[in-house]
Amino acid sequence: MVDLLLQNAVPYRKRSPSDFFLDNGLALLNTSFAQAGIDAQVKDWANQEFFASISDTETSLAIAGLLKEGKISDPEYLRLQKKQDTTIRKNMNIRNSEIAEEIRESNVPVFGEKTFYGDAWKNSTDLFRDVRDRSPETIIVAGGPQVSVWREKIFSNSNADLFVIGEGERTLEQIVNIRKSVSTKQKAMEIIKSLAKKGQIYNLMFKDQGSIIQSQLSRVAINQKPFPTYDFLSLDDLLPIEGGKSNIHVIIDSLGCPWNKCYQCDHKQMYNGYFPRSPELVAEEMKAMTQRGVGFFRYAGSGATLEHQVKIANEINKKGLNVEYSAFMRGVPGAREKYGKLVDAFSIMVESGLTCVGMGGESGNDAVNIIFNKGVTSEDVEYTKKAYEEAGKNLGKNVDFVLYMMFPTTTADHTSHDQIEQDNIDFIQRVNPTSAVISPLAAFNGAEVYVRKANFGVKVDQNFDQIMPLYEYTSYIPKEYWRPFEYHIEELNFDQIIGKVISLTQQIKDVGIPTDITDEQVIFARGSGFQGREGLTEFYQKTIVDMVSCGNLFLPQIYQNFNVKSRELALSNKRT
């Protein structure tokens, strides 16, 4: 009998090509539990093969054909999508029943799930119900981004027993050991809740006699975290090329944000502070992963300082690693005056394997950036990008840059949405990114925009806190597919907000800049063989067909190409 069954939640449909990156969160927990002597069974459902198994191939092909003809308003297209939904939900329910039955038959004491928003959360709640019905003595624990962001707001639509906010290594270890030490779930829950109230179990949230209790938050020191292991995917020395996962490792370079003051950002819900990781450990983990056949990496940080990223790059260069990675970062304040030093810094990073940078530009109108306390100007973003681009040119290496913009948003005095839209177009053309991703201002729990909605001109449905955790969206899927609900930004209603996003997105496309492809997707596309802007456009056109149709016309070969390249890159490093 295993002590713990742990898995990741999945939505009913694929959301983006990066859905199937290696799950470093599960892998990190897997390693931690092994070191603690806990027999954990880890399942990673986010893979191409699983999603192919729950959809209907014939229906997918028919939808794909109508997509290529642009017939997304055709009654037959809508009928086929409804049919596909029915098939997927039926098969997902079968999966949930099978998991619940496995838990019952194996008498699993604790079941944990890394949860996410939207349909994935709906699927989690359905699964938790099945587990509770079939195995009432199993403690059900929900964690992951969904719990950390929405916290007490999720109690209205969840039936887990316990919720973990933030890191779960130590918390789950304690829960498992307590459940194993007593004969009944009831007794275990009494002990767990009592210890949590006394501050002896961290990061836990639960209901007790009608009240929501949240224990003290704590985290494992970032330099004490073990290297993640993926032995739940393969017993081989090298990770498999096939199987539906993308062999790119999300590596912890830092946690949190050094600024952490943007009013639209909910990162403080996840990490209330900034925690840089030892550059030596980052490089050492990269080296270890190359031994497993992984040559591509994505930094997990929300925007580590440039100084910290240069230190990591120096360690990568010192070890002579041949890798490629992407990183998210902030524009550098005063970038124009620091331009020469920035070129030098980026040169070290590009030499170490940095091939793609993601950056929040937010707005081309600096009055808007001031409203949201961005701490940088549009000029800072522009010159940071120029320095990065010049470093790449000097080294003869292709580098990509993805710009994230927020529109429509709160307007400044004497400024209209139309003026901000034009300012954004001018700004984007000056920056000339590889791709631009446009999303409207959103009010996520914990962000200042959520706390002070009226100050930012945001009006929401009275059931907003129940709607948002279940709201299904992704920037990769065209915004016209987003389901409308009661949400206003100043005078704009939901349909008008989406109309503004579509308008700006189309204007960006009209000047030859791809849209809606994130930095993690750009490095994936490049590794799969799609080069130049034309290549990125082709990548998006092919993958969006498979996303919307739930099909597999293109993605299996793209994943195969990427994984072969990842292994080639990894094996170019010395084996130790």
C-alpha positions in Angstrom: 0.0 0.0 0.0 1.3 3.4 -0.9 1.3 6.2 1.7 0.3 8.9 -0.8 -1.1 9.2 -4.3 -0.2 12.5 -5.8 -1.1 13.9 -9.2 -1.7 17.0 -11.2 -5.2 18.3 -12.2 -6.0 18.6 -15.8 -8.7 20.5 -17.7 -11.0 18.9 -20.2 -9.1 20.3 -23.2 -5.5 21.2 -24.0 -4.8 24.9 -23.4 -1.4 25.5 -25.0 1.6 23.6 -26.4 3.4 24.2 -23.1 0.8 22.3 -21.1 3.0 19.2 -21.4 6.3 20.6 -20.2 7.9 18.4 -17.5 6.2 19.2 -14.2 9.0 20.3 -11.9 6.5 20.8 -9.0 5.5 17.1 -9.0 9.1 16.1 -9.5 10.3 18.2 -6.5 7.6 16.7 -4.3 8.6 13.2 -5.6 12.2 13.7 -4.5 11.3 15.3 -1.1 8.9 12.4 -0.2 11.5 9.8 -1.2 14.1 11.5 1.1 11.5 11.5 3.9 10.8 7.8 3.5 7.3 8.3 2.3 6.1 5.8 -0.4 4.4 8.2 -2.8 2.9 7.2 -6.1 3.1 10.2 -8.5 1.0 10.5 -11.7 1.4 13.1 -14.3 -1.8 13.3 -16.4 -0.7 16.4 -18.4 0.6 14.5 -21.5 -0.3 14.3 -25.1 -1.2 10.6 -25.0 -3.8 11.1 -22.2 -5.6 13.9 -24.0 -5.7 11.9 -27.2 -7.3 9.1 -25.3 -10.3 11.1 -24.1 -11.3 12.9 -27.3 -12.8 11.4 -30.5 -10.4 11.4 -33.4 -13.1 11.5 -36.1 -14.7 14.5 -34.5 -11.4 16.2 -34.1 -10.6 15.8 -37.8 -14.0 17.2 -38.8 -13.5 20.2 -36.5 -10.0 20.8 -37.9 -11.4 20.8 -41.4 -13.9 23.5 -40.6 -11.3 25.5 -38.7 -9.1 25.6 -41.8 -12.1 26.9 -43.8 -12.8 29.6 -41.2 -16.2 28.2 -40.4 -16.2 28.7 -36.7 -19.8 30.1 -36.7 -21.1 27.3 -38.8 -23.9 25.3 -37.1 -22.0 22.1 -37.9 -18.9 23.4 -36.2 -20.8 24.2 -33.1 -22.5 20.8 -33.2 -19.2 19.0 -33.5 -17.7 21.0 -30.6 -20.6 20.1 -28.4 -20.2 16.5 -29.4 -16.5 16.6 -28.6 -17.3 18.2 -25.2 -19.7 15.4 -24.4 -17.2 12.7 -25.3 -14.4 14.3 -23.3 -16.4 14.8 -20.2 -17.7 11.3 -20.3 -14.2 9.9 -20.6 -12.9 12.2 -17.9 -15.6 11.0 -15.6 -14.5 7.4 -16.4 -11.0 8.3 -15.5 -12.1 9.9 -12.3 -14.0 6.8 -11.3 -11.0 4.6 -12.1 -8.8 6.7 -9.9 -11.3 6.7 -7.0 -11.6 2.9 -7.3 -7.9 2.5 -7.3 -7.7 4.6 -4.1 -10.4 2.4 -2.5 -8.9 -0.9 -3.6 -5.4 0.1 -2.4 -6.7 1.7 0.8 -4.6 4.8 0.0 -4.5 6.9 3.3 -3.8 10.3 1.6 -4.7 11.6 -1.9 -3.2 14.9 -3.0 -3.8 16.9 -6.2 -1.9 19.9 -7.6 -4.8 22.1 -8.7 -5.3 24.7 -11.3 -8.0 27.2 -12.4 -11.1 26.8 -14.6 -12.1 23.4 -16.0 -9.2 21.8 -14.2 -10.7 23.0 -10.9 -14.1 21.7 -11.9 -12.6 18.3 -12.7 -10.8 18.3 -9.4 -14.0 18.9 -7.4 -15.7 16.0 -9.4 -12.8 13.7 -8.7 -12.7 14.6 -5.0 -16.4 13.8 -4.7 -15.8 10.4 -6.3 -12.9 9.7 -3.9 -14.9 10.7 -0.9 -17.8 8.5 -1.9 -15.7 5.4 -2.6 -12.9 5.8 -0.1 -14.3 7.8 2.9 -11.3 7.1 5.1 -8.9 8.7 2.6 -7.8 12.3 3.4 -8.2 14.5 0.3 -5.6 17.4 0.0 -5.8 20.1 -2.6 -2.8 22.3 -3.3 -1.1 24.1 -6.2 -1.6 27.6 -7.8 -5.4 27.5 -7.5 -5.4 27.2 -3.7 -2.5 29.6 -3.2 -4.2 32.4 -5.3 -7.8 32.0 -4.3 -7.4 30.7 -0.8 -10.6 31.0 1.3 -12.6 31.9 -1.8 -12.5 28.3 -3.0 -14.5 26.8 -0.2 -17.7 27.7 -2.0 -16.9 25.1 -4.8 -14.6 22.5 -3.3 -15.0 19.3 -1.3 -11.4 18.6 -0.3 -10.6 17.9 3.4 -7.5 20.1 3.6 -5.9 22.8 1.5 -2.1 23.5 1.2 -1.1 27.2 0.5 2.3 27.5 -1.1 4.8 24.8 -0.6 3.6 21.3 0.4 6.6 19.2 1.0 6.7 19.3 4.8 2.9 19.8 5.2 2.0 16.7 3.2 4.7 14.7 5.0 3.1 15.5 8.3 -0.4 14.7 7.1 0.7 11.3 5.8 2.5 10.4 8.9 -0.4 11.4 11.1 -2.9 9.5 9.0 -0.7 6.4 9.1 -0.4 6.6 12.9 -4.1 6.3 13.7 -6.9 4.0 12.6 -9.5 6.5 11.4 -9.6 9.6 9.2 -11.7 11.4 11.9 -8.9 10.9 14.5 -6.2 12.0 12.0 -8.2 15.1 11.1 -8.6 16.1 14.8 -4.8 15.8 15.3 -4.0 17.7 12.1 -6.3 20.6 12.9 -5.1 20.8 16.4 -1.5 20.9 15.5 -2.2 23.5 12.7 -3.9 25.8 15.2 -0.9 25.5 17.5 1.4 26.5 14.7 3.0 23.1 14.4 1.8 22.4 10.8 2.4 25.2 8.3 0.7 26.2 5.1 -2.6 24.5 5.9 -6.2 25.8 5.4 -9.4 24.0 6.4 -12.8 24.5 7.9 -13.4 23.9 11.5 -16.9 24.3 13.1 -17.9 26.5 10.2 -14.9 28.8 10.4 -12.0 28.9 7.9 -8.7 28.4 9.6 -5.3 29.2 8.0 -2.1 28.2 9.7 1.1 30.1 9.6 2.9 30.2 6.3 6.4 29.0 5.9 8.7 27.7 3.2 11.7 25.5 2.8 14.8 27.7 2.3 15.4 27.9 -1.4 18.9 26.6 -1.3 17.8 23.5 0.7 15.4 22.3 -1.9 16.5 19.0 -3.5 17.0 18.6 -7.3 13.7 17.3 -8.8 13.6 13.7 -10.1 11.3 12.4 -12.8 11.6 8.7 -12.2 7.8 8.5 -12.1 8.0 9.1 -15.9 10.7 6.7 -16.8 13.0 4.1 -15.1 15.5 4.8 -17.8 18.7 6.7 -17.4 17.3 9.2 -19.9 13.9 10.7 -20.0 11.8 9.2 -22.9 11.6 11.0 -26.2 8.0 9.8 -26.7 5.1 9.6 -24.3 3.6 13.0 -24.8 5.8 15.2 -22.5 8.1 18.0 -23.7 11.6 17.5 -22.4 12.1 21.0 -21.1 12.8 21.4 -17.4 11.4 24.4 -15.5 14.2 25.2 -13.1 14.0 27.3 -10.0 16.4 30.3 -10.4 14.5 32.4 -7.9 11.1 32.7 -6.3 8.9 35.8 -6.0 9.7 39.2 -7.5 12.3 41.8 -6.4 9.8 44.6 -7.0 6.5 42.9 -5.9 4.6 46.2 -5.9 2.6 46.1 -9.2 -1.0 46.7 -8.4 -2.4 44.2 -11.0 -0.1 41.4 -9.9 -1.2 38.5 -7.6 2.4 37.1 -7.2 2.4 38.2 -3.6 -0.2 35.6 -2.9 2.3 32.9 -4.0 5.6 34.4 -2.8 5.5 37.4 -0.5 9.0 38.4 -1.1 12.0 37.7 -3.3 14.2 34.7 -2.9 17.2 34.2 -5.2 18.7 30.7 -5.4 22.4 29.9 -5.3 23.8 30.4 -8.8 26.0 27.3 -8.3 23.0 25.2 -7.5 21.1 26.4 -10.5 24.0 25.5 -12.8 24.5 22.2 -11.0 20.9 21.2 -11.5 21.1 22.1 -15.2 24.1 19.8 -15.4 22.3 17.0 -13.7 19.3 17.4 -16.1 21.6 17.2 -19.1 22.6 13.8 -17.9 18.9 12.8 -18.1 18.6 13.9 -21.7 17.2 17.4 -21.2 18.9 20.4 -22.9 16.2 23.0 -22.7 15.2 25.0 -19.6 12.8 27.6 -18.5 13.5 29.8 -15.5 10.6 29.6 -12.9 11.2 33.0 -11.4 8.8 36.0 -11.8 11.7 38.3 -12.7 15.0 37.7 -10.9 17.3 40.7 -10.9 19.6 41.1 -13.9 22.6 40.9 -11.5 21.4 37.5 -10.2 20.8 36.1 -13.7 24.3 37.2 -14.7 25.7 35.3 -11.8 23.9 32.2 -12.9 25.1 32.7 -16.4 28.7 32.9 -15.2 28.3 29.5 -13.4 26.8 27.9 -16.5 29.7 29.2 -18.6 32.2 28.1 -15.9 30.8 24.5 -16.2 31.0 24.7 -20.0 27.3 23.6 -20.3 25.7 23.6 -23.7 22.1 24.4 -23.0 19.3 26.8 -24.1 16.9 28.5 -21.7 14.3 31.2 -21.5 13.8 33.7 -18.6 11.2 36.2 -17.5 12.5 39.6 -16.3 11.6 43.2 -15.6 12.7 46.1 -17.6 15.7 47.7 -16.0 15.1 51.2 -14.5 17.2 53.8 -16.3 18.0 51.3 -19.0 18.9 54.1 -21.5 21.7 55.5 -19.3 22.9 52.0 -18.4 22.8 50.7 -21.9 26.5 49.7 -22.3 26.5 47.8 -19.0 23.3 46.1 -20.0 24.8 44.9 -23.3 27.7 43.5 -21.4 25.4 41.7 -18.9 23.2 40.3 -21.6 26.3 39.1 -23.5 27.2 36.9 -20.6 23.7 35.5 -20.4 23.3 34.9 -24.2 26.7 33.2 -24.2 25.4 30.9 -21.5 22.4 29.8 -23.5 19.7 32.5 -23.0 17.7 32.5 -26.2 14.3 34.0 -25.2 13.2 36.7 -22.7 9.7 37.5 -21.6 9.0 40.9 -20.2 5.9 42.8 -19.0 5.6 46.0 -20.9 2.0 46.5 -19.6 1.4 49.8 -21.4 2.9 52.1 -24.0 1.3 54.9 -22.0 3.4 55.7 -18.9 0.5 57.3 -17.1 -1.1 53.9 -17.0 2.2 52.3 -15.8 2.2 54.8 -13.0 -1.4 54.0 -12.1 -0.3 50.3 -11.6 2.9 51.2 -9.8 5.1 49.3 -12.4 8.3 50.9 -11.3 9.6 51.1 -14.8 8.7 53.1 -17.9 8.1 52.1 -21.5 11.5 53.5 -22.4 13.1 51.3 -19.8 11.5 48.2 -21.4 12.5 49.4 -24.9 16.1 50.0 -24.1 16.4 46.8 -22.0 15.2 44.9 -25.1 17.6 46.8 -27.4 20.6 45.9 -25.1 19.5 42.2 -25.1 19.1 42.2 -28.9 22.5 43.9 -29.5 24.2 41.3 -27.2 22.7 38.6 -29.4 23.9 40.3 -32.6 27.4 40.8 -31.3 27.6 37.1 -30.5 26.0 36.0 -33.8 23.1 34.3 -32.0 19.4 34.5 -32.6 17.5 35.8 -29.5 13.8 36.2 -29.0 11.8 38.7 -27.0 8.2 38.3 -25.9 6.3 41.4 -24.8 3.3 41.1 -22.5 0.8 44.0 -22.6 -2.3 44.8 -20.5 -5.1 46.3 -22.5 -7.8 47.5 -22.1 -7.1 48.8 -18.6 -7.8 51.7 -16.3 -7.3 55.0 -18.1 -5.4 58.0 -16.7 -6.9 61.5 -16.5 -7.7 63.0 -19.9 -6.7 59.8 -21.6 -9.1 57.5 -23.5 -8.9 53.8 -24.3 -8.4 54.8 -28.0 -5.4 56.9 -27.1 -3.9 54.2 -25.0 -4.5 51.7 -27.8 -2.5 53.9 -30.2 0.2 54.4 -27.7 0.5 50.7 -27.3 0.8 50.2 -31.1 3.5 52.8 -31.3 5.4 51.3 -28.4 5.1 47.7 -29.7 6.5 48.8 -33.1 9.4 50.5 -31.4 10.2 47.5 -29.3 9.6 45.1 -32.3 9.2 41.9 -30.2 9.3 38.4 -31.5 5.7 38.1 -30.2 3.3 40.3 -28.3 0.7 38.8 -25.9 -2.3 41.1 -25.1 -4.5 40.4 -22.1 -7.1 42.7 -20.4 -6.8 44.0 -16.9 -7.9 41.2 -14.5 -8.8 41.3 -10.8 -7.1 38.3 -9.2 -7.4 37.6 -5.5 -4.7 39.3 -3.5 -3.8 41.9 -6.1 -4.5 45.6 -5.3 -6.8 45.7 -8.3 -8.9 43.0 -6.6 -8.8 44.6 -3.2 -9.6 48.1 -4.5 -11.7 47.4 -7.6 -13.6 50.7 -7.5 -10.3 52.7 -7.5 -9.3 51.0 -10.8 -12.7 51.3 -12.4 -13.4 47.6 -12.2 -16.9 46.3 -11.6 -17.7 42.6 -11.3 -20.5 40.2 -10.9 -21.8 39.7 -7.4 -20.7 36.1 -7.7 -17.3 37.0 -9.0 -15.5 35.0 -6.3 -17.4 31.9 -7.3 -17.1 32.5 -11.1 -13.4 33.2 -11.4 -11.8 30.1 -9.8 -13.9 28.1 -12.4 -13.5 30.4 -15.3 -11.8 28.7 -18.3 -9.4 30.9 -20.3 -5.9 31.0 -21.8 -4.0 33.6 -23.7 -3.1 31.1 -26.4 -6.8 30.5 -27.4 -8.3 33.4 -29.4 -10.1 35.7 -27.1 -13.4 35.4 -29.0 -13.6 31.9 -27.4 -13.7 33.4 -23.9 -17.1 33.0 -22.2 -18.7 36.3 -21.3 -19.7 37.2 -17.8 -20.4 40.4 -15.8 -17.1 42.3 -15.8 -16.5 46.0 -16.5 -13.4 48.1 -16.9 -14.7 51.6 -16.5 -17.4 52.0 -19.2 -16.4 48.8 -21.1 -18.5 45.7 -20.6 -17.1 42.2 -21.2 -17.8 42.1 -25.0 -16.3 45.5 -25.5 -13.2 44.5 -23.5 -12.7 41.5 -25.6 -13.4 43.6 -28.7 -10.6 46.0 -27.7 -8.2 43.0 -27.2 -9.0 41.6 -30.6 -8.6 45.1 -32.2 -5.1 45.6 -30.8 -4.1 42.1 -31.5 -5.1 42.4 -35.2 -3.2 45.7 -35.5 -0.1 44.0 -34.2 -0.5 41.2 -36.7 -1.0 43.8 -39.5 2.5 45.2 -38.9 4.0 41.7 -39.1 4.4 40.8 -35.4 3.1 37.4 -34.2 0.8 37.4 -31.2 -0.3 35.2 -28.3 2.9 33.1 -28.3 4.5 33.3 -24.9 8.2 33.0 -24.1 8.0 29.4 -23.1 6.1 28.6 -26.3 8.7 30.5 -28.4 11.6 28.4 -27.1 9.5 25.3 -27.7 8.7 26.4 -31.2 12.4 27.1 -31.9 13.5 23.8 -30.5 10.9 22.1 -32.8 12.4 23.6 -35.9 10.2 26.7 -36.5 12.5 29.6 -37.3 11.8 33.3 -38.0 8.5 35.1 -37.7 7.1 33.0 -40.5 8.0 29.9 -38.6 6.3 31.1 -35.4 3.2 32.0 -37.4 3.2 28.5 -38.9 3.7 27.0 -35.4 0.7 28.9 -34.0 -1.5 28.0 -36.9 -0.8 24.3 -36.6 -0.9 24.1 -32.8 -4.1 26.1 -32.5 -5.9 23.6 -34.7 -4.9 20.8 -32.4 -5.9 22.9 -29.3 -9.3 23.9 -30.5 -10.2 20.5 -32.2 -8.7 18.4 -29.4 -6.8 16.6 -32.2 -3.4 15.4 -33.0 -2.7 16.4 -36.6 0.5 18.3 -35.8 1.5 18.2 -32.1 2.9 14.6 -31.9 5.5 15.3 -34.5 6.3 18.7 -33.0 6.8 17.2 -29.6 9.0 14.4 -31.2 11.1 17.0 -33.0 11.6 19.0 -29.8 12.5 16.1 -27.7 15.1 14.8 -30.2 16.6 18.3 -30.3 16.5 18.5 -26.4 18.4 15.2 -26.2 20.9 16.1 -28.8 21.6 19.3 -26.9 21.9 17.5 -23.6 24.2 14.8 -24.9 26.6 17.4 -26.4 27.6 17.9 -22.7 30.0 15.6 -21.0 28.5 12.5 -19.3 29.6 12.0 -15.7 
